[in-house]
């Protein structure tokens, strides 16, 4: 999966999803036990293509590399890669990439009757109230977070 950077902003770097190739990786279909280990298989004959698994709407899907730590309590850390689908409808409680007053940010949406709040997941940051004075757009919905655990 090749990442082609298309835009850099203060809080996110954006990449276009390249699905022109596939990489079939070995896949354990029975699941991986998080408790007591089960006997290992001698071979794995199933494969999984992460492009097909993570990207449902290729023409509307982008990647974004997170800069900052306003969402750490939601498991989104500095350097993580977000899979962002611009074709999905948004709902209350979803994690979204939003454009507000010239900046991109990733936050959880809190939608009230006549108000939208952008909610951080870190107590060091304050919620952002979206008002009619803001230049605001919900740019896309975060569908997956890819992180480096090493």
Backbone as a printed PyTorch tensor [residue, N CA C, xyz], in Angstrom:
tensor([[[  0.8540,  -1.1620,   0.0000],
         [  0.0000,   0.0000,   0.0000],
         [  0.9010,   1.2260,   0.0000]],

        [[  0.8960,   1.9580,  -1.0740],
         [  1.6990,   3.1500,  -1.2400],
         [  0.9060,   4.3570,  -0.7630]],

        [[  1.5390,   5.1980,   0.0630],
         [  0.8780,   6.4110,   0.5200],
         [  1.4370,   7.5960,  -0.2480]],

        [[  0.5710,   8.3490,  -0.9260],
         [  0.9820,   9.5280,  -1.6730],
         [  0.4430,  10.7560,  -0.9520]],

        [[  1.3560,  11.5460,  -0.3480],
         [  0.9420,  12.7380,   0.3950],
         [  0.3350,  13.7430,  -0.5680]],

        [[ -0.8480,  14.2420,  -0.1970],
         [ -1.4990,  15.2280,  -1.0470],
         [ -1.6370,  16.5910,  -0.3660]],

        [[ -1.5520,  16.6440,   0.9540],
         [ -1.7290,  17.9190,   1.6520],
         [ -1.1600,  17.8050,   3.0630]],

        [[ -0.5640,  18.8720,   3.5530],
         [ -0.0530,  18.9340,   4.9140],
         [ -0.7300,  20.0840,   5.6360]],

        [[ -1.2280,  19.7870,   6.8200],
         [ -1.8340,  20.8060,   7.6770],
         [ -1.2360,  20.6810,   9.0730]],

        [[ -1.5550,  21.6360,   9.9100],
         [ -1.0210,  21.6930,  11.2670],
         [ -1.3230,  20.4150,  12.0570]],

        [[ -2.5420,  19.8890,  11.9410],
         [ -2.9580,  18.7530,  12.7570],
         [ -2.9960,  17.4270,  12.0210]],

        [[ -2.9480,  17.4330,  10.6940],
         [ -3.0380,  16.2010,   9.9080],
         [ -2.2660,  16.3460,   8.6060]],

        [[ -1.6230,  15.2570,   8.1860],
         [ -1.1000,  15.1350,   6.8300],
         [ -2.0610,  14.2220,   6.0910]],

        [[ -2.4470,  14.5760,   4.8640],
         [ -3.4160,  13.7870,   4.1070],
         [ -2.7350,  13.0030,   2.9950]],

        [[ -3.2250,  11.7810,   2.7820],
         [ -2.7160,  10.8850,   1.7560],
         [ -3.8990,  10.3050,   0.9950]],

        [[ -3.7380,  10.0900,  -0.3010],
         [ -4.7570,   9.4400,  -1.1190],
         [ -4.5590,   7.9390,  -1.0190]],

        [[ -5.6580,   7.2080,  -0.8720],
         [ -5.5890,   5.7480,  -0.8090],
         [ -5.2750,   5.2010,  -2.1950]],

        [[ -4.2410,   4.3690,  -2.3050],
         [ -3.8730,   3.7350,  -3.5620],
         [ -4.3070,   2.2790,  -3.4950]],

        [[ -5.3540,   1.9480,  -4.2330],
         [ -5.8460,   0.5690,  -4.2120],
         [ -5.5490,  -0.1510,  -5.5160]],

        [[ -4.5950,   0.4000,  -6.2870],
         [ -4.2690,  -0.1970,  -7.5780],
         [ -3.5350,  -1.5260,  -7.4360]],

        [[ -3.0170,  -1.7970,  -6.2550],
         [ -2.3400,  -3.0700,  -6.0380],
         [ -2.9480,  -3.7530,  -4.8240]],

        [[ -2.6910,  -5.0340,  -4.7120],
         [ -3.1450,  -5.7520,  -3.5260],
         [ -1.9680,  -6.5060,  -2.9420]],

        [[ -1.9830,  -6.6280,  -1.6460],
         [ -0.9730,  -7.3950,  -0.9390],
         [ -1.7330,  -8.4010,  -0.0830]],

        [[ -1.6860,  -9.6500,  -0.4850],
         [ -2.3750, -10.7010,   0.2570],
         [ -1.4750, -11.2010,   1.3720]],

        [[ -1.9110, -10.9900,   2.6040],
         [ -1.1410, -11.3840,   3.7830],
         [ -1.7750, -12.6060,   4.4260]],

        [[ -0.9750, -13.4710,   5.0510],
         [ -1.5560, -14.6320,   5.7430],
         [ -2.5530, -14.1750,   6.7970]],

        [[ -3.6260, -14.9290,   6.9460],
         [ -4.7230, -14.5470,   7.8310],
         [ -5.1760, -15.7510,   8.6420]],

        [[ -5.2610, -15.5900,   9.9730],
         [ -5.7450, -16.6390,  10.8640],
         [ -7.2400, -16.4400,  11.0270]],

        [[ -8.0240, -17.2830,  10.3740],
         [ -9.4770, -17.1230,  10.3330],
         [-10.1390, -17.4490,  11.6610]],

        [[ -9.5660, -18.3280,  12.4480],
         [-10.1910, -18.7280,  13.7110],
         [-10.0590, -17.6710,  14.8000]],

        [[ -9.3660, -16.5820,  14.5250],
         [ -9.1660, -15.5380,  15.5170],
         [ -7.9050, -15.8010,  16.3140]],

        [[ -7.4490, -14.7920,  16.9930],
         [ -6.2680, -14.9100,  17.8280],
         [ -6.7220, -14.7330,  19.2600]],

        [[ -6.4940, -15.7370,  20.0690],
         [ -6.9620, -15.7520,  21.4540],
         [ -6.1680, -14.7630,  22.2890]],

        [[ -6.8760, -13.9380,  23.0480],
         [ -6.2180, -12.9790,  23.9260],
         [ -6.1100, -13.5210,  25.3460]],

        [[ -6.5660, -14.7370,  25.5700],
         [ -6.4510, -15.3660,  26.8850],
         [ -5.3600, -16.4160,  26.8320]],

        [[ -5.7190, -17.6750,  27.1380],
         [ -4.7490, -18.7460,  27.0710],
         [ -4.5100, -19.1260,  25.6160]],

        [[ -3.2580, -19.3320,  25.2390],
         [ -2.9730, -19.6390,  23.8400],
         [ -3.5530, -20.9830,  23.4160]],

        [[ -3.9480, -21.0500,  22.1290],
         [ -4.4220, -22.2960,  21.5630],
         [ -3.3040, -22.8810,  20.7100]],

        [[ -3.3670, -24.1690,  20.4000],
         [ -2.3150, -24.7600,  19.5680],
         [ -2.2210, -24.0320,  18.2310]],

        [[ -1.0040, -23.7560,  17.8010],
         [ -0.7900, -23.0260,  16.5510],
         [ -1.0740, -23.9170,  15.3550]],

        [[ -1.5470, -23.2960,  14.2860],
         [ -1.7680, -24.0370,  13.0620],
         [ -0.4220, -24.3030,  12.4010]],

        [[ -0.3270, -25.4510,  11.7200],
         [  0.9000, -25.7680,  11.0040],
         [  1.0440, -24.9300,   9.7510]],

        [[ -0.0660, -24.4730,   9.2190],
         [ -0.0220, -23.6400,   8.0200],
         [ -1.2540, -22.7390,   7.9970]],

        [[ -1.1360, -21.6570,   7.2550],
         [ -2.2610, -20.7430,   7.0770],
         [ -2.4980, -20.6220,   5.5740]],

        [[ -3.6730, -21.0140,   5.1340],
         [ -3.9460, -20.9660,   3.7060],
         [ -4.8780, -19.8320,   3.3100]],

        [[ -5.3590, -19.0560,   4.2610],
         [ -6.2100, -17.9110,   3.9520],
         [ -5.3580, -16.6520,   3.8810]],

        [[ -5.7800, -15.6980,   3.0390],
         [ -5.0760, -14.4250,   2.9690],
         [ -6.0800, -13.2910,   3.1190]],

        [[ -5.5500, -12.1300,   3.3970],
         [ -6.3540, -10.9390,   3.6140],
         [ -5.6690,  -9.7790,   2.9110]],

        [[ -6.4050,  -8.9930,   2.1410],
         [ -5.8850,  -7.7990,   1.4870],
         [ -6.3930,  -6.5960,   2.2840]],

        [[ -5.4770,  -5.8560,   2.9080],
         [ -5.8790,  -4.7300,   3.7490],
         [ -6.5840,  -3.6310,   2.9570]],

        [[ -6.2530,  -3.4700,   1.6730],
         [ -6.9870,  -2.4970,   0.8560],
         [ -8.4660,  -2.8400,   0.8060]],

        [[ -8.7760,  -4.1090,   0.5710],
         [-10.1750,  -4.5310,   0.4950],
         [-10.8460,  -4.5130,   1.8630]],

        [[-10.0820,  -4.7690,   2.8990],
         [-10.6290,  -4.8190,   4.2540],
         [-10.9270,  -3.4170,   4.8120]],

        [[-10.0380,  -2.4630,   4.5610],
         [-10.1350,  -1.1510,   5.2020],
         [-10.8140,  -0.0840,   4.3410]],

        [[-10.9030,  -0.3090,   3.0250],
         [-11.4050,   0.7280,   2.1410],
         [-12.6830,   0.2490,   1.4630]],

        [[-13.8130,   0.7840,   1.8930],
         [-15.1150,   0.4110,   1.3230],
         [-15.5030,   1.3070,   0.1530]],

        [[-15.0600,   2.5590,   0.1640],
         [-15.4010,   3.5300,  -0.8770],
         [-14.1020,   4.1740,  -1.3790]],

        [[-13.4080,   3.5120,  -2.3140],
         [-12.0720,   3.9610,  -2.7210],
         [-11.9800,   5.4140,  -3.1800]],

        [[-12.9240,   5.8840,  -3.9440],
         [-12.8140,   7.2530,  -4.4560],
         [-13.0510,   8.3060,  -3.3680]],

        [[-13.5980,   7.9020,  -2.2400],
         [-13.8970,   8.8470,  -1.1600],
         [-13.0470,   8.6020,   0.0850]],

        [[-12.0400,   7.7360,  -0.0310],
         [-11.2430,   7.3730,   1.1350],
         [ -9.8610,   8.0060,   1.0750]],

        [[ -9.4470,   8.5410,   2.2050],
         [ -8.1390,   9.1670,   2.3600],
         [ -7.5190,   8.6670,   3.6530]],

        [[ -6.2200,   8.8310,   3.7610],
         [ -5.5070,   8.5690,   5.0020],
         [ -5.0740,   9.9050,   5.5740]],

        [[ -4.9990,   9.9780,   6.8900],
         [ -4.4720,  11.1680,   7.5450],
         [ -3.5500,  10.7540,   8.6650]],

        [[ -2.3640,  11.3510,   8.7290],
         [ -1.4350,  11.0790,   9.8330],
         [ -1.6700,  12.1320,  10.9100]],

        [[ -1.9590,  11.6750,  12.1250],
         [ -2.3020,  12.5470,  13.2480],
         [ -1.0670,  13.2910,  13.7380]],

        [[ -1.2620,  14.5710,  14.0100],
         [ -0.2350,  15.4000,  14.6540],
         [ -0.8710,  15.9620,  15.9200]],

        [[ -0.3880,  15.5570,  17.0720],
         [ -0.9320,  16.0680,  18.3240],
         [ -1.5640,  14.9770,  19.1630]],

        [[ -2.0530,  15.3640,  20.3350],
         [ -2.5310,  14.3660,  21.2900],
         [ -3.8880,  14.7030,  21.9050]],

        [[ -4.7370,  15.4140,  21.1780],
         [ -6.0410,  15.7810,  21.7330],
         [ -7.0040,  14.5970,  21.8020]],

        [[ -6.6570,  13.4580,  21.1900],
         [ -7.5720,  12.3030,  21.1600],
         [ -6.9640,  11.0520,  21.7920]],

        [[ -5.9640,  11.2250,  22.6500],
         [ -5.2520,  10.0570,  23.1900],
         [ -6.1440,   9.1300,  24.0160]],

        [[ -7.1250,   9.6750,  24.7090],
         [ -8.0020,   8.8200,  25.5180],
         [ -8.9950,   8.0270,  24.6600]],

        [[ -9.0470,   8.3350,  23.3690],
         [ -9.8530,   7.5540,  22.4250],
         [ -8.9670,   6.5790,  21.6460]],

        [[ -7.6900,   6.4910,  22.0580],
         [ -6.7710,   5.5720,  21.3890],
         [ -6.1930,   6.1220,  20.1030]],

        [[ -6.2820,   7.4250,  19.8820],
         [ -5.7180,   8.0560,  18.6920],
         [ -4.5320,   8.8980,  19.1510]],

        [[ -3.3360,   8.4780,  18.7310],
         [ -2.1100,   9.1060,  19.1990],
         [ -1.3730,   9.8190,  18.0750]],

        [[ -0.4510,  10.6950,  18.4520],
         [  0.4160,  11.3800,  17.5100],
         [  1.1190,  10.3360,  16.6350]],

        [[  1.0590,  10.5190,  15.3180],
         [  1.7040,   9.5990,  14.3920],
         [  0.8040,   8.4890,  13.8680]],

        [[ -0.3430,   8.2610,  14.4970],
         [ -1.2730,   7.2370,  13.9950],
         [ -1.7910,   7.6380,  12.6210]],

        [[ -2.1870,   6.6400,  11.8380],
         [ -2.7730,   6.8860,  10.5250],
         [ -4.2720,   6.6240,  10.6200]],

        [[ -5.0590,   7.5970,  10.2000],
         [ -6.5090,   7.4700,  10.1860],
         [ -6.9620,   7.0790,   8.7870]],

        [[ -7.9290,   6.1750,   8.7080],
         [ -8.6080,   5.8880,   7.4530],
         [ -9.8920,   6.7150,   7.5080]],

        [[-10.0520,   7.6290,   6.5470],
         [-11.1320,   8.6150,   6.5650],
         [-12.0150,   8.4030,   5.3460]],

        [[-13.3070,   8.1680,   5.5890],
         [-14.2530,   7.9500,   4.4980],
         [-15.1460,   9.1820,   4.3860]],

        [[-15.0400,   9.8800,   3.2630],
         [-15.8120,  11.1100,   3.0570],
         [-17.2310,  10.8420,   2.5720]],

        [[-17.5560,   9.5910,   2.2320],
         [-18.8830,   9.2970,   1.6940],
         [-19.8990,   8.9470,   2.7760]],

        [[-19.4550,   8.7580,   3.9970],
         [-20.3530,   8.3260,   5.0710],
         [-21.1070,   9.5050,   5.6750]],

        [[-22.3510,   9.2520,   6.0510],
         [-23.1260,  10.2460,   6.7900],
         [-22.6340,  10.2640,   8.2270]],

        [[-22.6680,  11.4250,   8.8370],
         [-22.2060,  11.5410,  10.2150],
         [-23.3740,  11.4280,  11.1900]],

        [[-23.0420,  10.9810,  12.4050],
         [-24.0110,  10.8720,  13.5010],
         [-23.3280,  11.2790,  14.8050]],

        [[-24.1340,  11.5630,  15.7800],
         [-23.6440,  11.8950,  17.1110],
         [-22.7310,  10.7820,  17.6260]],

        [[-21.6070,  11.1620,  18.1960],
         [-20.6900,  10.2040,  18.7990],
         [-19.6260,   9.6680,  17.8570]],

        [[-19.7520,   9.9330,  16.5610],
         [-18.7450,   9.4560,  15.6080],
         [-17.4750,  10.2960,  15.7210]],

        [[-16.3500,   9.6720,  15.3800],
         [-15.0900,  10.3930,  15.3050],
         [-14.9430,  10.8940,  13.8750]],

        [[-14.6870,  12.1950,  13.7400],
         [-14.6720,  12.8080,  12.4200],
         [-13.4600,  13.7090,  12.2540]],

        [[-13.0420,  13.8660,  11.0090],
         [-12.0750,  14.8900,  10.6500],
         [-12.9040,  16.0780,  10.1970]],

        [[-12.6930,  17.2110,  10.8690],
         [-13.4760,  18.4100,  10.5970],
         [-12.5450,  19.5400,  10.1750]],

        [[-13.0810,  20.4200,   9.3640],
         [-12.3850,  21.6240,   8.9450],
         [-13.0780,  22.7830,   9.6350]],

        [[-12.3350,  23.5200,  10.4650],
         [-12.9230,  24.6520,  11.1740],
         [-11.9500,  25.8220,  11.1420]],

        [[-12.4300,  26.9210,  10.5910],
         [-11.6660,  28.1700,  10.5260],
         [-10.2510,  27.9860,   9.9750]],

        [[-10.1560,  27.2390,   8.8890],
         [ -8.8710,  27.0920,   8.2040],
         [ -7.9810,  25.9680,   8.6930]],

        [[ -8.4250,  25.2030,   9.6730],
         [ -7.6140,  24.1170,  10.2200],
         [ -8.3960,  22.8130,  10.2260]],

        [[ -7.6950,  21.7050,  10.0070],
         [ -8.2880,  20.3870,  10.1560],
         [ -8.0450,  19.8980,  11.5700]],

        [[ -9.0120,  19.1680,  12.1040],
         [ -8.8700,  18.5640,  13.4180],
         [ -9.6610,  17.2610,  13.4510]],

        [[ -9.2350,  16.3320,  14.2920],
         [ -9.9990,  15.1030,  14.4950],
         [-10.5980,  15.1710,  15.8950]],

        [[-11.9080,  14.9840,  15.9730],
         [-12.6240,  15.0560,  17.2490],
         [-13.8560,  14.1630,  17.1800]],

        [[-14.4240,  13.8870,  18.3390],
         [-15.6920,  13.1720,  18.4250],
         [-16.8130,  14.2000,  18.2850]],

        [[-17.8280,  13.8660,  17.4890],
         [-18.9500,  14.7730,  17.2690],
         [-19.9770,  14.6540,  18.3920]],

        [[-20.3770,  15.7880,  18.9270],
         [-21.4890,  15.8380,  19.8690],
         [-22.5280,  16.7390,  19.2250]],

        [[-23.6070,  16.1240,  18.7610],
         [-24.6240,  16.8560,  18.0100],
         [-25.8620,  17.0080,  18.8730]],

        [[-26.2010,  18.2670,  19.1560],
         [-27.4080,  18.5850,  19.9020],
         [-28.4360,  19.1470,  18.9340]],

        [[-29.5910,  19.4890,  19.4260],
         [-30.6890,  19.9490,  18.5650],
         [-30.2630,  21.0640,  17.6150]],

        [[-29.6110,  22.0880,  18.1370],
         [-29.2280,  23.2160,  17.2960],
         [-27.7610,  23.6040,  17.4910]],

        [[-26.9370,  22.6110,  17.8610],
         [-25.5480,  22.9200,  18.1540],
         [-24.6720,  21.7020,  17.8700]],

        [[-23.4550,  21.9540,  17.4260],
         [-22.4560,  20.8960,  17.2480],
         [-21.2450,  21.2550,  18.0990]],

        [[-20.7450,  20.2550,  18.8020],
         [-19.5210,  20.3900,  19.5880],
         [-18.4890,  19.4190,  19.0330]],

        [[-17.2360,  19.8360,  18.9970],
         [-16.1220,  18.9610,  18.6530],
         [-15.4390,  18.6110,  19.9700]],

        [[-15.5280,  17.3290,  20.3290],
         [-15.1020,  16.8900,  21.6540],
         [-13.7330,  16.2120,  21.5960]],

        [[-12.7680,  16.7530,  22.3380],
         [-11.4750,  16.0840,  22.4250],
         [-11.5740,  14.8790,  23.3530]],

        [[-10.5740,  14.0190,  23.3110],
         [-10.5020,  12.8810,  24.2280],
         [ -9.2090,  13.0000,  25.0230]],

        [[ -9.0350,  14.1600,  25.6330],
         [ -7.8750,  14.4450,  26.4600],
         [ -8.2820,  15.6460,  27.3230]],

        [[ -8.2100,  15.4890,  28.6350],
         [ -8.6820,  16.5330,  29.5490],
         [ -7.8610,  17.8230,  29.4660]],

        [[ -6.7160,  17.8030,  28.7900],
         [ -5.9200,  19.0240,  28.6080],
         [ -6.5000,  19.9380,  27.5230]],

        [[ -7.5100,  19.4670,  26.8010],
         [ -8.1030,  20.2280,  25.7080],
         [ -9.5710,  20.5080,  26.0070]],

        [[-10.0470,  21.6550,  25.5300],
         [-11.4320,  22.0620,  25.7340],
         [-12.2810,  21.6840,  24.5170]],

        [[-13.5650,  21.3690,  24.7290],
         [-14.4700,  21.1710,  23.5900],
         [-14.5490,  22.4380,  22.7470]],

        [[-14.8170,  22.2470,  21.4740],
         [-14.9530,  23.3740,  20.5500],
         [-16.4240,  23.4690,  20.1460]],

        [[-17.0450,  24.6090,  20.4730],
         [-18.4220,  24.8350,  20.0540],
         [-18.4100,  25.4100,  18.6480]],

        [[-19.1580,  24.7860,  17.7540],
         [-19.2690,  25.2850,  16.3920],
         [-20.4230,  26.2820,  16.3580]],

        [[-20.1330,  27.4940,  15.9100],
         [-21.1480,  28.5450,  15.8370],
         [-21.3340,  28.9520,  14.3720]],

        [[-22.3830,  29.7190,  14.0890],
         [-22.5720,  30.2080,  12.7100],
         [-21.4190,  31.0760,  12.2130]],

        [[-20.6340,  31.6250,  13.1410],
         [-19.4950,  32.4590,  12.7540],
         [-18.3070,  31.6510,  12.2480]],

        [[-18.2940,  30.3380,  12.5390],
         [-17.1850,  29.4920,  12.1200],
         [-17.3190,  29.0730,  10.6590]],

        [[-16.1830,  28.9690,   9.9840],
         [-16.1070,  28.3220,   8.6780],
         [-15.9320,  26.8450,   9.0140]],

        [[-16.9960,  26.0400,   8.8690],
         [-17.0010,  24.6750,   9.4080],
         [-17.5290,  23.6730,   8.4010]],

        [[-16.8880,  22.4930,   8.4240],
         [-17.3340,  21.3920,   7.5760],
         [-16.8760,  20.0720,   8.1930]],

        [[-17.7840,  19.0960,   8.2270],
         [-17.3940,  17.7410,   8.6100],
         [-16.8190,  17.1130,   7.3490]],

        [[-15.5040,  16.9230,   7.3260],
         [-14.7890,  16.5310,   6.1150],
         [-14.8880,  15.0390,   5.8420]],

        [[-14.8980,  14.2180,   6.8830],
         [-14.9920,  12.7760,   6.7080],
         [-15.0640,  12.0630,   8.0380]],

        [[-15.4680,  10.7970,   7.9910],
         [-15.6200,   9.9810,   9.1920],
         [-14.4330,   9.0300,   9.3090]],

        [[-13.8780,   8.9570,  10.4970],
         [-12.7590,   8.0480,  10.7460],
         [-13.3290,   6.6410,  10.8940]],

        [[-12.8680,   5.7280,  10.0350],
         [-13.3540,   4.3500,  10.0680],
         [-12.3650,   3.3980,  10.7340]],

        [[-11.0850,   3.6980,  10.6510],
         [-10.0470,   2.8680,  11.2670],
         [ -8.8980,   3.7510,  11.7250]],

        [[ -8.1790,   3.2580,  12.7440],
         [ -6.9450,   3.8750,  13.2040],
         [ -5.8470,   2.8250,  13.0640]],

        [[ -4.7940,   3.1690,  12.3510],
         [ -3.6460,   2.2800,  12.1810],
         [ -2.5290,   2.8240,  13.0390]],

        [[ -1.9920,   1.9780,  13.9180],
         [ -0.9670,   2.4480,  14.8430],
         [  0.2250,   1.5250,  14.8670]],

        [[  1.3500,   2.0980,  15.1940],
         [  2.5820,   1.3440,  15.3620],
         [  2.7150,   0.9800,  16.8380]],

        [[  2.7800,  -0.2870,  17.1510],
         [  2.8490,  -0.7260,  18.5480],
         [  4.2660,  -1.0520,  18.9990]],

        [[  5.2260,  -0.8570,  18.1140],
         [  6.6140,  -1.2080,  18.4670],
         [  7.3680,   0.0190,  18.8880]]])
